[in-house]
Amino acid sequence: MLEELEERRAEVTKKAEEYKRRRTVLNSEASKWSELRDELNGRIKEAVEKAKEFKKQREGHEKLIAEKKVKRGELNRKASKYYSMVEKQRKRNDMQSIQAFERLRKRIDELELRQQVEVLSKDKERKLVAKITELKREFDRMEKDLEKDRKLKELLRKAQKYRKESDKYHEGVIKYVKHSHECHDKMVEGFKEADRIREKADEAHRLFLEAQEAADEAHRLYIRYLRDTKDFDRVINGLRRKIREDWGFRERMEARKKAKGIYERFRDGEKLSTEDLMQLQRSEMFVK
């Protein structure tokens, strides 16, 4: 009986050690995923902060764009006022319509804006530059015709003065529109990068939880088998104390141990002596 208890205690102790080792391995794994998750969360924060900075810059550019558009609009209205006066003077002098002059200017502005903003192939950009050059020659010719009249020339000078000032603000608008688009693209890419990293962080957190839950279960089983080991210790120690205190009990235990060996020989087919059979009868092994 004592041997059986000790064998069972050894098995339980082995189980406890197995779950203790498993708990250690799983805690290490959980720590690894936790560190990776925290690192990825840090990278998410960095990506979001960068995206927010580009957003802030974009908002600053948008503000400048709005301000320059307002100023450009004011100057364009002044220029239009003088171009209208030029038109009236032109009608008196029967000169070429200023509307055609203005349409030509607007067309040049549109093509120049396209050249600055759009991404073109070398061939398309070459053709576009050639077209702009051609229109500018025509514009210069028309401008010279309008400047022949002195009064018309003065009105035109003022109109062009405001138009040139307007063009400077227009260039500023184009410049900050480009900067705004660049910041927008970088902002979007920053948030996309944060989303990509967040997916990895979420996966690391999921694996951390799985490892942590498994470690908790291993710890629960380790405690359970450790408690069972202590229970066996109490029973075995009590039994040993009883054996030490009770010589008769010790003799019965020794007899039972001998009988167990005889029974195993009998089960294996060995021939038993009369003394062996009497020993078995005394230990009541046949009862089992």
Helices and strands as residue ranges (DSSP letters): H 2-93, H 98-117, H 122-146, H 150-245, H 247-267, H 274-283, G 285-287
